[in-house]
């Protein structure tokens, strides 16, 4: 540990090690505000010490509650580990009391680690999983810190954990930390609502108490003209888009064919809208064509964006991937249709010709110049180049490593994308260590480096293309200027969507700051009112009688399980179920399927196998099909889907319930559980009350066990031969005479019945 600096005032608190935390006024004021006003969102630029604020609040909460725990959540394992190291260094608690919980720790061990820890630094996915499995309780957690709190939207685990926390903790306090909660008031309000925020603290670089600790960041944007050689390719792609927009207008799903009126986001929204139309009108064939045309437009719009902002290599590789996909047995019609379009074929040929000549986007040359000049002036400097696509990252690394004085390395996420192998967490960590040690001086990174990783501060950040997201814009910029003047260069292709993205991000950042300042003045009243409503909700729900539901372990991470827990009156037990997904009584089991999975299970035959199992184990099985686009998820004729549903209802006696989404599915499961248990006094059991089959049902059940034999064929075989015994003793030739059996099925049936049994 470094000795305390002379002349610097340090925080004096029994749970903060002496001489480790500088007493900054703004940090102490924020800490006091959190402790006084309750659940708080703290918005402050990167490098202003938000983690120190968390430590100061944690120290006081642990002093007030000696038996309490503190939970600090971070979106990635490296960041959780980094927080733990910081807290061990400054908190005056035994080092073993600060623990780390991530998915790399086995579940059984996590339970023990949680029990022994006083300060737990964890990833949200791990805590969510352990809460759903009942391995941990948040009852004694006196502070939960949500780092990178802007993620608390949609289905991100922060949302679920926050609900569980305010419901179950005896003395809850939420501290949410972020540099950028979002550009729109709706987004900020969503974050605040999901984390039960009552108060907002915002600090900007212009605040008098912050200014002494903020370094200047010089931002320069470099406008790069699009080369003439790109013009013909751009014209061909745009013409291909226009042709499809005109067809969509003819079908009646859009009112204008002017491509200037649409963005990729608009095309995605249109695709969703048409899918909804298909679900409501499955007999309208032109809607299926409309879906295909929109899929083609999306691919062309992506190609255009690659040309304008990335260059020839990225676009050439994209066309190559489309070619490979078109050769696959189940290639989408949209891919095959695109590649036979004369305009698209011509564009791909032009791109290939430029690629073979080594032609690139002029941004690459400007990037080389910027880095070369910067390293000549700052020989020990470090830089990050942010790029949107891996193909571009690969090309940039290749070119930069040809320049004297530059040692570049690619830094991407863990997932393998379209044949491009990602980096494991260990590989990422090794690259960061080598970058910190000076083995590399340029990190060429995708969005994975924007947040959530312990990447050292750099002297220069280059955006290879602007990003429309104000959150990502701020996160990227925050990688520089922590310990000295920072430098940011933004490369913008003239006359392209690059310019629109850049100004959109700037406008959203300004709007975010204005919104937060306004909320800071008014949010305490609104937030307090909202918190009161939530507290009342939790209190009322706790009074309700509780129903129990057994949940199959594969459903643990589903939104259904989270929605069931949100009710507060459903007790969940996660287990490996013998059949089905949810058991709500000794006679009711529920098989849940998403719309795509339901259709796929018809195609591969799983549906009727599962139907036979659940109907043989439980007296009242139920199938829930979730999703409105049942008839548009695959190229399966609607009559086949209707026939399968009819078979479930008539042949197996299984009712089929259709729900819009996971929340509605949860509502049905809850209603069934409450009716069975609270109204009819039937408790759930892993082995249900087996259905008593009639003699014809038992006979059909036995015959259905034969290969390739379903309910319909079983009936035909029994009608033809009269008894189960005669079916089983019939010759191959006799079996083949039954309609629907044929020679191949007859041969397989006889093989199963006559071959001697051998152990596997």
N, C-alpha and C positions, 0 to 999 in steps of 0.2 A: 504493500500500500504506500502511495506517495505521501510524504510528510505534509502537514497543513502549510499552506502558503502564508507568509507573514503579511500582516496588515489586512487580511481578509476576515470578515465576520462569518462565523459558521452557525448552523442551526443547533440549538440546545434543546434536546428532547431525550428522555431516558431510553427510548427505543431507537434512537439514531446514534450511530457511533460518532464520537467526537472528532471534529476536523475532517469529516467526509462530505458534508453537504453545505455548500455556500449559501448564506442567508440572503436569497434574492427576494426583494419586497413583493414582486408580482406573484411569485410562487406561494409565498406565505399568505398573501391576500386571497388567492384562489382557494388554498387549503382551508382557511377560516370560513370562507363563503360556503364551501361544500359541507363542512361540519355543521354550519348553522342552518343552511337552507335546504339540505337534503339532496336528493338525486340530481346530479348536475352533469351537463354536457360542457366539456372544456374544449374550445377550438383555439388552437394556437399554432403558429408556424413550426415546421420541423426545427429541431435543435434548441428549442426553448426549454427543454427539460420537463416534458409532461410526465415522464416516468418518475421524476423526483416529486412532483405533486402527488402522484399515486402513493409513493413511499411515505410522504409526510402525513397524508390522510390515513394510510394503513397503520402507521405508528400510533396515532392518536386513538383510532378505533380499537386496536389491540390493547392499548393502555386502559381504555374504558371497559373493555370486555376481555378479561384475562383468559377465558375459556373459548373465545371466539376464533374463527378462521378468516383469512383473507384469500379471495380467489381472484387471480389476475389472468385474464384471457387474452391471448394473442393469436392472430390468424395462422401462424406457421410455427413449426417446431423450433427452427433457429431463433426466432424472435422470442418465443417462450423461454428458451435456454438463456438468451441474452438478458432478459428481464430478471431471471433467477440469479444470474451472476451479479447483476447490479445490486439487487436487494441483499444478497449475502454480503456484499462489500460494504453496504451502508447501514443495514438494519442491525440493531443490537439484540439479535436473537441467535440461538445456536444455529450453526450452518445447516445441520441436518433438519432443522424445522422449516427450511425453505426447500420445497420439492418441486419436481417437474413431472407433469403427467401428459404424455402424448401417446399416439397409437402404437409406438414402438414398445411400450411397456405392456406386458400381458395383462388381460382383464383381471385375473385373480390377484396379481401383484398390485394392480392399481388400487384395489380396495384397501389393501394394507397401507400403501403409500399415502392415500387420502387420510386414513385414520391417524397416521403419525405426523402429518404435516400441519404446520400452523399457517404458513403462507404457501399457497399452491399456485404455481405458474403453469398454465395448461392451454392446449388448443381447444377451441370450442367443440369440434367434432368429437373429441375424446370425452369431454364432460357430458355432452348430449347423449352419447352412447351409454355412459355409465348411469345417467339419470333414468334413461328409458329401461335399462336392465335392472334398476333398483339397487345398484351396487353402492351408490353414495346418496347422501342427503345434504341439502343446502340449509338445513334448519339452523345450524350454528355459525353460518357464514355472516359476518358483520359488515363486510365490504366486498362488492364485486366490481372489478375494474374491467371495462370493455375497451381494449386498445384497438385502434383503427375502427372506431365506432360507426363510421359511415357505412360499414358492411351490414349494419342491423336493419336490413330490408328484406322483403320477400320471405324465402324459406331458409335464409342463412341461420345457422345454429344459435347465433346471438339472440334472435327473437324468441326462440323456444326457451333458452336458458333464463332469460330475463323474466318471462312469465312464471316459470317454475320458482325462481328466486323470490319474487314478491309474494308468491302464494305460500311458500313453505318456510321462509326464514323468519326467525323470531324478531330480529332487529336488522332489517335490510337497509343497505345504503348502496346506491349505484353511482359510480364515477365513470363517465364515458369520455374517451380521449380521441381526438382526431385533428388533423391539419385542415381537413376539407370535408364537411358533412354533405355537400351537394349544392348545386346551383339554384334549384327551384325551392320555393317555400314548401311545396307539397312534399318533396323529398326530405327536407330538414324536419318537417313536422312528422313524417313517417318514422324517421330515426328516433325522434324524441318520444313519440307515442309508444314505439316498440320497446324502448328502454325505460319507460315510465319517468321521463325527465320532468323535473319541476322548475329547474333553473338553468340558465345558459350563461357561461363565462366565455367571452371572446377577447383574445389578445391579438393585435396586429403589430407589424413592425414599426408603425408610426406612433404607438402608445408611448408616452414619456417614460414609464417605468420599464418598458421593454427595450427601447432604442439602444441603450448601452450594450445590450447583449446580442444584438442582431447585426450580422455582417451584410454588407452591400452585395446584391446580385445584379450583375450587368447583363441585360438581355438584349440580344441583337437578332433580328430576323433577316435571313438571306433569301432574296427572291431569285429563283432560278428559272429562266425561260425554258419552255418545252420545245425540244428540237423539231425542226421541220420534218425529219424522218419519221416522227411519231404521228404526224397529222393524218396520213393516209390510213394508218391502222386505227386511229381514233374514229375517223369517218366511217370505216367499215363496221366497227363494233356498234357505233351509234345508229347506223342504218338498220342493223340487225335488231336492235332494241325497238326502234320505231315500228318496224314491221309487226312485231309481236304486240306492241301497245295498241296498234290499229285493230288487230284481231281481238284483243281483249275488249276494246271499245265496241266492236261489232257484236260480241257475245253479250255485252251489257253490264260488265262488272266494273268498268271505269267510264268516266264521262269525257276524258280528254286523252289524246295520244301524244301530247307534247312532253317529251322526256325531261324538259327543263323543270317541269312541275313535280318531279319525283326524286326521292332519295332512296338509298337502299333500305332505310328504315320504313319508308312508305310501301315499298314492295313486300317487305316482310309482313306488314300489317294487312296488306291486300291478300296475301297468301292465307293468312289466318281467317280473314273474312270469307274467302271462297270456300275454305274447308268447312266453315260453319254452314254455308249455303248447301254444300254437298250433303252434310249430315241431315239437313232439313228436307232436301229434295234429291234423294239418291237416284231417282229415275231420270234426271236431266243430264243427258250425256255430254252436253256442251260445257257443263261445269267441270267435268273431268279434264276436258281439253284446256279450259281456263287455268286449272291448277298446273298443268304441264307447261303452259306458256309463261306463267309467272315464275316457275322454277327456272325456265330458260333465261328469262329477263334477269333474275337474281345472279345467275352465273355470268351473264354478259356484263352486268353492272360491276361485278367484282373484277372481271378482266379489265374493264375500263379504269377502275381505281388503281389496279396494279400498274397499268401503263403510265398513268399520270403521276403517281406518287412514288412508285418503286423502280420501274424500269424494265428492260428487256429480259434479263435473266429470270426475274420472278414471274413474268407473264409467260415466258417460254415454258418454264417448269409447270405452270398451271395448265397450259394446253396439253402438255405431255401427260399429266395426271388424268385429265379428261379422256384422252385417248385410251389410256390403260383401263379406266373404269368402263369405257364403252365395250371393251372386249370381255368383260365379266359376264357370266351366265345370266345374272339378274340385274343387268345394268339399267338404270332409270331411263325411261323414254326421253326425258328432257336432255340427257347427255347425248344419246344417239341422234336425236333430232338436230341438236346444235352442230354436231360434227359433219353433218351432210349439207348444212346451210352454205351456199356458195360464198356469201360474204364472210362468214366465220372461217371457212377453209382458207380463203384468200388472206385474211388477217393473220391466221396461224402461220401461213407460209412466209409472210412478210416478217413476222416476229422471228421465225427460225433463221431467216437469211441474216437479219441484224445480229442475232445471237452468235451465229457462226463467225461473223466478222468481229466479234468482241465488242459490239456497240453497247453502251450503257447509258443510264440516265445521267445527265450532267450533275446531278446532286452528288454522285460518287466522287467526281473530280473536285467539287467544291469542298466536300468533307475532307479529302486528302489535304487540300491546301490549308484548311482551318487547323487541322491537327498538327500538320508539319510546322506551321508558323508558331502555333502555341507552344509546342515542345521545344522549339529553338529558343523561345523566350523564357520558358519555365522547364528546365531540364529534368527536374525531379517530380514534375506534376503527374496527376492521374486524371483520366477522363472516362466518362460513360457515354456511349452512343446508344440512344434508344431507337429501336426499330419496331415496326408493327409485325413483320413477317419473318419467319425463319429463313426462307430462301434468300431474302435480302441480307439477313445477318451473316449467313455463310459467305455470300459474295463480298460483303464489306470486309470481313476478317481476312479473306483471301487477298484482297487488294491492299489493305493497310499493312499487312505483314511483308509487303514488297518495299515499303518505305523505310528508309534508314531512320533509326531512333524511335520507331513505333513497334511495340509488341502487343498485338491484339488477341483476344480470346472470346469465343462465343459463349453467351450465357443465356440459356433457355429453360423452360419448365421441364417437369418430370415426364409428362405424357409423350408417347410416341404419336406423331401426327403425320398421316399420309406417308409412312415409310421413313420419316425423319425421327430418329431415336432421340428421346429427351435425355436430360441429365438426372441421375439419381440425386437424392438429397446429399449423399456423401460426396458425389462429384461436384455438386454446387458448392458445398462447403470448402472443398479443396481449392476450387478456382478462386473463391473469395479470399482464402488464406494466401494463395500465391499472388493475388492482386494487391493485397495489403502489404505483402513482403516485397513487392516491387518486381516480381518475375514478369508481370504484365503491367503495362501502363494504360491500356485501353480495354474496357469491358464493352463488348457489343451485345446489348441485352434487349430481350423482348419485355413485355409488361411484367414478367415475373420479378424484375429488379425494382419495380416502382415502390413496393412496400412489402413488409412482412419478412425481410431478410436483413441480416446484420452486415450490410455493405458499407465499407468505410466512406466517409465524405470525400468528394473529389473536387478538383479545381475547375473542371469544365464538364458541362453537360450539353450534348448535342441531340436535338430532336431531328431524326432523319425525315420525319413528317409530323405535322401538327396532329394533335388528338382533340376531338370535339368535347371530350369529357373534362370538366373543370377539376374534378377530383384527380384524374391521372395527370393533368397539366401541373397541378400543384405538387403532387407526389414526386414527379420527375424532377421538378425544379428544386425540391427540398433535398436532393442528393448533393447539392453543392452549397458553398457559402456557410458551412457550419463553424469553421475555425479561421476563415479568412475571406477575402472578397471572392465571391463566386462568379462564374461566367456561364451564360446560357446562349447557345446558338440554335435557332429554329430554321430549318430549311423548308422553303415554301415554293412549290412549282407554280409559276404564274398562270393565271387563267384556269385553274383547276379547283377541285374541291378542297385541296390543301388550304387555299386562302379562306374558304368558308369555315373549315374546321378550326383554323387558328383564331379567327375573330369570334367564333362561337364560344371557344374556351375562355377567351379574355372577357367576353360579355358575361358569361355565366359566373366567372370568378368575382367580377364586380357586383353582380346581382346577389351572389352568396353573402358577401360581406355586408351589403346593405340590408339584406333580409335578417342576418344574424344580429346586427345592431338594433334593428327594430324589435326583434324577438326578445332581445336582452331586456328591453324596457317593459315589454308587455307579458312575457312568458310566465312570470312567476304566478300571476293571477290565473292565467289559462291552465298552466301546468298543475297548480294546486287543485283546481277544480277537477281536472282529468284524473289526478292521483286519487282524489276522494272517491270518484266513481269506481275506479279499479279496486280500491280497498273494500268498498261496499260489495262489489261483485264477488270478490274472493270470500268475504265473510258469509254472504248469503249462500254461495255454492258449498261451503264447508258444512252447512247445516243440512243439506240434502242427504237422503239415504244413498249409500254408495253401492253401485253394482260392480261386479267383478268380470273381467274378460281375460281369457287366455289368448295370447298373441304368439303366432309362430315367429321364431327368431329372425327369419328372413324379412319380416315386415318391420323390424325394429326402427329402421331409418326412414320409414315412409311418413308422408304428411298425415296419414290417417291416424297413426299412433300419437303424433303430436297434437292433432285436433282433439282426440279422445281425452288426452291429459288436460287440455285447455278447459274442458267442462268442469273439472274439479270434483266430479261425483262418480268417476269411473276409476276403479283400481285395476291396473294392468299387471299381468304376470307374463314375462317373456320366456317362452319355452320352445323346445323342438316338438311341434305338434305331430301326432300320428297322421292326421289328414286335415285339410283345410288351412285357412289362414287365421280365423278367429273363432273361438268357441265361447258361446254366451250362456249355455245351459247344458243339461244332460241330454238334450234332444236337438239343439240347434247349433249347427256349424255353418260358417260362412266362408265360401271360396271367393276371394276378391281378384278381379282381373281388370287391368287397364284395357281400353279399347284395342290397341295394337296387339296386346298379348292374347286377348280373346280371339281375335281373328287368326293369329298365328297358331293358337292351340287347335283351331278347327283344321288348319292346313296340315299340321303334323300329327294330328290324332290324339293329342294329350287331353283334350276337353272331355271326351267320353270316358277315358280311363279314370280321370279325376272324378267325373260324375258318378261312376260306378262305385268308387271308393267311399266318397262322402255319403252316398245314399245307403251303402251297406253298413256304415258305422253309426250314422245318426238318423233319428226318426224324421227330423225336419231340416234337411239341408237347404241352404240358400246360396245362389250365385249372384254376386254384385258385379255389374259391368260398368266401369268408370270411364267417362269421356263421351263427348257429344259427336265426335267424328268417326263413328263406328264404320260407316260405309266408304270412307275415303282413305283409310290408313294403308290399304294394300290393294293390289289388283285382284280382288276376290269379288265374284259376282254377288250382288245383294241377295239373290235367292238362296245362295249357299249359306249365307249368314242367317237368314230368316229360317231356313230349314234346320240349322243347328239349334237355334233358340227353341223352335217348335219341338225338337227331339228332347231337349232338356226338360221341357214342361210336360210333354205327353208321355214319352217313354220312361223317363226317370222320376217324374213327379217332383221336379225341382223348380221352384219359382225363380224367375230371373228379374232382378231389380236393376234399373238403369239410373246412374247418378251423374251429375255434371262434373264433380271434382272430388278431391280427397276429403274436403270438409263435409260435403253432403254424404259421402260414404260413412264417415265417422258418425254423423247424425243418425243414420239408419242403424248402425251397429249399436250405438248407445240406446236407441229406442227399443231394439230387440232385447238387449240385455236387461233393461229396466222392466220391460213387460214380463219377460220370463222369470226374473228373480224377485222383483218387488211385488208384482201383481199375482203371479202364479206360483211363487215360492219354489222355483226350480233352480238349483245351484249348478254352476258349470262343472263339468268333469272332463278330464283328458280323454277318457274312453266313454263315448256317449251311449245313450240307450239305443241299442241296435233296433233297427226297424224290423218288425215281424213280417217276413215276406210271404205272400200267398204261394201256393204250389206252382202256378204258371210262372210267377216271377222268379222263384227258385230255379225252375227248369231253364228259363231264358238266361238267368245269371250264369249257370253252369256252361251253357252252350256259348255264351259270349266270351268265355275264357279262351276259346280256340283262336288261333291266329287269323287276323283280317276279318274277324266276325264281330259286328256291332249289333245293336238292338234290332235293326231291321232284318239283317241276314239271319239272326238267331230265330226270329219268328218264322221266317220262310223255311228254314231247315226243320224246325219242329212241326210245322204244318205239313211238310213234304214227307217226313219219316214217321211222325206220330209220337215218338218217345225219344228221350235223351239217349237211351241205350242204343236205339237203332241209328241215331245220328253218329254215335261214336264207333259203331261197328260197320258203318257203310263203307263200301269200297271207294277207291279214288274215282272210278268211272261213274258210280252212282252219285257221288257228291258233285261231280262236274256238271250233272244234268240240272242241278238246282240253279234257278235264275240268280245271277249276281256272284256265283262262286267261280265257275270257270276252272280250266285245267290247272293253272298255276296255284290258285288258292287251295284246290282239292289236294294237290300233291303235298303242299306245306302242312295241311291239316293232318294228313295220313302220316307224314314224317314225325310230327310231334306226338301222335298217338301211339306209334309203333316202335320208335327207336328206343333202345335200352338207355336207362338213365345213368349218367356218369357225373361224379362230383366235378364242379368247376375247377 
